[in-house]
Amino acid sequence: MTKKKLLFVGSFPVQGHNVFGGFVTDCKVLLDAGLSEIFNLKLIDSTQRSIPPPNLVRRLIDSLFRIWAYFRLLVFNPDAILILSSSGFSFIEKSFLVVIGHFGHSRLLFFPRGGKLMDDVRQHPYFAMFARLMLAFPHMVLCQEKTWRDFFVNEICVPAEKCVVMKSWTATKALLEIGAERIYGEETPIRILFLGWLDREKGIFDLIDAFAELYKRFSFLELNIAGEGEASRAARLRVKEHGLFGSVKFLGWVTGEQKINALSTATIFCLPSRFEGLPNAMIEAMAAGLPVIVTPVGAIPDVISDKKNGLITPIGDTGALAANLKELITNHHLREQLGREAHQTAAREFTPEHAISHLLELIGK
């Protein structure tokens, strides 16, 4: 059978280009799961040049080069074009790629993500008008869970028949094996894992402050912070202010075996974000069988049912966060119940094999 031709615009950084985050993970997982064996694949790398982002002129120049590469690959006449975008400048650039692709014969699948996109639309009327205009062009708008579908349909007025829920796909076989083999018990130390950008919006200071309160009572606790970001220095200073040097470890960005090790040796996963789309880190932790503590932002409530496959903690409430952490710290039976249920959810809904099968179905329509 002839493979369908797929042009994939995503994040495919060259070796040695140290770029991290959800988009890089999403694209790598799909490629590692055999996307190129299923499709005749062409890739366009839209990886941001640096963290923090370069100035606007540099980003515009990079964008023009990508648009030119996109034009050239349209001659490839793909059966389908899959375009991933985040919020802000990424959404604007990728929207123009969608418009360009609309005038060809390819099936256009546009997958805008990133929790800030919702805020941008709700807070900036002109950006909302731009989003409504641009989202009229793709054949399908892929949505992270029902919350995103409702947002596109009700707030951006995308026709409901064009909006398709596309589950996240970062529950890899390696992580699911960790979850299947995880042994729960009254282990010490209890390691709490944060995995993500070190930004105020990710709730890193809420977590450090809650941990400081708990550490006064439970000296067997450890907090592992994996990631970097604009708040890296401030987070380290906050740890110093609390006198938590021996109990808090900053791991930096972790990938590959480092990430596997961080997830396999953790006891609890905590991501108390102020906004999200649907965090890959949460799905990865669930696959690894960890009980998760998260906030009710973005599409998280579509996946996590409080006290069933995780704990939901109020946004910005350090006291409530400490109470939820204490509940898991002191109750290994609850840790096991939530961890096993989280693992089953990830294995059932969030594997890359499921995503590739769904893509085949959508492109074949």
C-alpha positions in Angstrom: 0.0 0.0 0.0 1.3 3.5 -0.9 2.1 5.6 2.1 0.2 8.9 2.4 2.4 11.9 2.1 2.5 14.1 5.3 4.2 17.5 5.7 4.7 18.0 9.4 5.5 21.5 10.8 6.8 21.1 14.3 9.9 21.2 16.5 12.8 19.1 15.2 16.0 20.7 16.6 19.3 19.6 15.1 21.5 17.6 17.4 23.4 19.8 19.8 20.7 22.5 19.8 19.5 22.3 23.4 15.9 23.2 23.2 13.4 21.8 25.7 9.7 21.8 26.3 6.4 20.2 25.3 6.6 20.7 21.6 10.1 19.1 21.3 8.9 16.2 23.3 5.6 15.8 21.2 7.5 15.7 17.9 10.3 13.4 19.1 7.8 10.9 20.6 5.9 10.7 17.3 9.0 10.1 15.3 10.4 7.6 17.8 7.0 5.7 17.6 7.5 5.2 13.8 5.6 8.1 12.2 8.0 7.9 9.2 7.3 4.3 8.8 3.5 5.0 8.4 3.8 8.1 6.3 6.0 9.4 3.5 7.2 12.2 5.8 8.6 15.7 5.2 9.6 17.9 8.2 9.8 21.6 8.7 11.6 22.6 11.9 10.0 25.6 13.7 12.2 25.3 16.8 12.8 28.6 18.6 16.4 29.7 18.1 17.0 30.4 21.8 15.6 30.6 25.3 14.7 33.4 26.1 13.4 34.1 22.6 15.5 36.3 20.3 14.4 39.8 19.4 11.4 40.4 17.0 13.6 41.1 14.0 15.5 37.9 14.4 12.3 35.9 14.8 10.8 37.5 11.7 13.9 36.6 9.6 13.7 33.0 10.9 10.0 32.9 10.1 10.6 34.1 6.5 13.1 31.3 6.0 10.6 28.7 7.3 7.8 30.1 5.0 10.2 29.8 2.0 11.0 26.2 3.0 7.3 25.5 3.3 6.6 26.9 -0.1 9.2 24.6 -1.6 7.9 21.5 0.1 4.3 22.2 -1.1 5.6 21.0 -4.5 5.9 17.7 -2.7 2.0 17.8 -3.0 1.4 16.2 0.4 -1.9 14.4 1.1 -2.0 16.2 4.4 -0.2 19.0 6.3 0.0 18.8 10.1 0.9 22.1 11.8 1.6 22.4 15.5 1.7 25.8 17.2 1.8 27.3 20.6 0.6 30.7 21.6 1.8 34.2 20.7 4.2 34.6 17.8 4.1 30.9 17.1 0.3 31.0 16.5 0.6 34.0 14.3 3.3 32.5 12.1 1.7 29.1 11.8 -1.6 30.7 11.0 -0.1 32.2 7.9 1.3 28.7 6.9 -2.3 27.4 7.2 -3.5 30.2 4.9 -0.8 29.4 2.3 -1.6 25.7 2.5 -5.3 26.3 2.1 -4.8 27.1 -1.6 -3.3 23.7 -2.4 -4.9 20.3 -2.5 -3.7 19.0 0.9 -5.8 18.2 3.9 -4.9 20.8 6.5 -4.8 19.8 10.2 -4.0 22.7 12.5 -3.1 21.9 16.2 -2.9 25.2 18.2 -2.0 24.5 21.9 -0.5 26.3 24.9 -2.6 27.6 27.8 -1.7 31.2 27.1 -3.6 31.1 23.8 -6.9 31.0 25.6 -5.8 34.0 27.8 -4.6 35.9 24.7 -8.0 35.5 23.0 -10.0 36.4 26.1 -7.9 39.4 27.0 -7.1 41.0 23.6 -10.0 41.6 21.2 -7.8 42.2 18.2 -6.0 39.0 18.7 -9.4 37.2 19.1 -10.5 38.7 15.7 -7.2 37.4 14.1 -7.7 33.9 15.6 -11.3 33.8 14.3 -10.2 34.8 10.8 -7.3 32.4 10.6 -9.1 29.4 12.1 -11.6 29.5 9.2 -8.9 28.1 6.8 -7.8 24.7 8.1 -9.9 21.7 7.2 -9.6 20.5 10.8 -8.7 22.1 14.1 -7.3 19.6 16.5 -8.2 20.1 20.1 -6.6 19.0 23.3 -9.6 17.5 25.1 -13.2 18.8 25.4 -12.2 22.1 27.1 -10.2 23.1 24.0 -13.0 22.0 21.6 -15.5 24.1 23.6 -13.1 27.0 23.5 -12.7 26.9 19.7 -16.4 26.4 19.0 -17.9 28.8 21.5 -15.3 31.5 21.8 -13.6 31.5 18.3 -16.7 30.4 16.4 -15.0 27.5 14.6 -17.7 25.2 13.2 -18.1 22.2 15.5 -17.7 19.7 12.7 -14.2 21.0 12.1 -13.0 20.6 15.7 -11.7 17.1 16.5 -10.3 16.1 19.9 -6.7 14.7 19.5 -5.4 13.1 22.6 -1.9 13.9 23.8 0.6 11.1 23.1 3.5 11.2 25.6 2.7 8.0 27.4 5.5 6.1 25.9 6.3 2.4 26.3 9.3 3.1 28.5 7.2 5.2 30.9 4.3 2.7 30.9 6.7 0.0 31.9 7.8 2.0 34.9 4.2 2.4 35.9 3.4 -1.2 35.5 6.4 -2.3 37.6 6.1 0.4 40.3 6.0 -0.8 43.8 4.0 1.3 46.3 4.7 1.3 50.0 5.9 3.3 53.0 9.1 4.3 51.2 11.5 6.9 52.4 12.6 9.4 51.3 9.4 10.6 49.7 10.4 12.5 46.6 8.2 15.1 45.2 8.9 15.9 41.5 8.3 19.1 39.6 8.9 18.8 35.9 8.5 21.9 33.6 9.4 25.5 32.9 10.6 27.4 36.0 8.2 30.3 35.6 5.9 31.9 38.2 2.9 30.8 36.1 3.9 27.2 36.7 3.4 27.6 40.4 7.0 26.8 41.3 7.0 29.3 44.2 3.7 27.9 45.6 5.3 24.5 45.6 8.5 25.6 47.3 6.6 27.5 50.0 4.2 24.5 50.6 7.2 22.2 50.7 9.0 24.4 53.3 5.9 24.1 55.6 5.8 20.3 55.3 9.5 19.9 55.7 9.2 21.2 59.3 7.1 18.1 60.1 8.4 15.5 57.7 12.2 15.6 57.5 12.3 12.6 55.1 10.9 14.7 52.2 12.9 15.6 49.1 11.8 18.0 46.3 13.3 17.5 42.9 12.9 20.4 40.5 13.5 19.4 36.9 13.5 22.3 34.4 14.8 25.8 33.9 13.2 29.2 33.0 12.9 32.8 33.7 12.4 32.1 37.4 15.4 29.8 37.8 17.5 32.2 39.9 14.5 33.4 41.9 13.5 29.8 42.7 16.9 29.0 44.0 16.9 32.2 46.1 13.5 31.1 47.6 14.9 27.7 48.5 17.9 29.5 50.2 15.5 31.8 52.1 13.7 28.7 53.5 17.0 27.0 54.4 16.1 24.0 52.3 19.5 23.3 50.6 19.8 19.7 51.6 16.2 18.7 50.7 15.7 20.5 47.4 17.6 19.5 44.3 17.6 21.5 41.0 18.1 18.9 38.3 18.0 21.3 35.3 16.4 20.1 32.1 16.2 16.4 32.0 15.7 14.3 28.8 16.1 10.7 27.9 17.5 8.5 30.6 17.6 11.4 33.0 13.9 12.0 32.7 13.2 8.3 33.0 15.3 8.2 36.2 13.6 11.3 37.7 10.1 9.8 37.1 11.0 6.3 38.2 12.6 7.5 41.5 9.8 10.0 42.4 7.0 9.3 44.8 4.6 12.2 44.0 4.3 14.5 40.9 3.2 18.1 41.5 2.6 20.8 39.0 0.5 23.7 40.5 0.3 25.8 37.4 -1.6 29.1 37.0 -2.4 28.2 33.3 -1.9 25.3 31.0 -3.0 23.7 27.8 -2.6 20.1 28.7 0.9 19.5 30.3 3.0 16.7 28.8 4.8 16.3 32.1 1.5 15.3 33.8 0.8 12.7 31.2 4.3 11.3 31.5 4.0 11.2 35.3 0.7 9.4 35.0 2.2 6.8 32.6 5.0 6.2 35.1 2.4 5.4 37.8 2.8 8.5 39.9 0.0 10.1 41.9 -0.3 13.6 40.5 -1.3 16.9 42.2 -2.4 19.5 39.6 -4.6 22.6 39.3 -7.9 22.9 37.5 -6.5 24.9 34.5 -6.7 24.3 30.7 -7.8 20.8 29.8 -6.5 19.2 33.0 -10.0 18.7 34.5 -10.9 16.7 31.3 -8.3 14.2 32.3 -8.0 14.3 36.1 -10.9 13.5 38.3 -10.2 14.6 41.9 -9.5 11.7 44.2 -9.9 9.2 41.4 -6.8 9.4 39.3 -5.1 12.5 40.9 -5.7 15.4 43.3 -6.9 18.8 42.1 -5.6 21.7 44.2 -6.8 25.3 44.0 -4.8 27.8 41.9 -2.3 29.8 44.0 -3.5 28.4 47.4 -0.3 27.4 49.2 -2.2 26.1 52.2 -4.4 23.8 50.2 -1.4 22.6 48.2 0.4 21.7 51.4 -2.7 19.9 52.6 -2.9 17.8 49.4 0.7 17.0 49.6 0.4 16.0 53.2 -2.5 13.6 52.3 -0.3 11.7 49.9 2.8 11.8 52.1 1.0 10.2 55.0 -1.2 7.7 53.1 0.6 5.2 50.9 -2.6 3.4 50.1 -4.0 6.6 48.5 -0.7 7.0 46.6 -1.1 3.6 45.2 -4.8 4.0 44.4 -4.3 7.3 42.5 -1.0 6.1 40.9 -2.5 2.9 39.5 -5.6 4.7 38.2 -3.4 7.4 36.6 -1.3 4.7 34.9 -4.4 3.0 33.5 -5.7 6.3 32.2 -2.4 7.1 30.4 -2.2 3.6 28.9 -5.8 3.7 27.7 -5.8 7.2 26.2 -2.4 8.8 25.7 0.0 6.6 23.8 1.7 7.7 20.6 0.4 4.5 18.8 -3.1 5.7 19.5 -2.3 9.2 18.1 -0.7 7.8 14.9 -3.7 5.6 14.3 -6.0 8.6 14.8 -3.9 10.7 12.4 -4.3 8.0 9.8 -8.0 8.0 10.3 -8.3 11.8 10.0 -6.1 12.0 6.9 -7.9 9.2 5.2 -11.2 11.0 5.5 
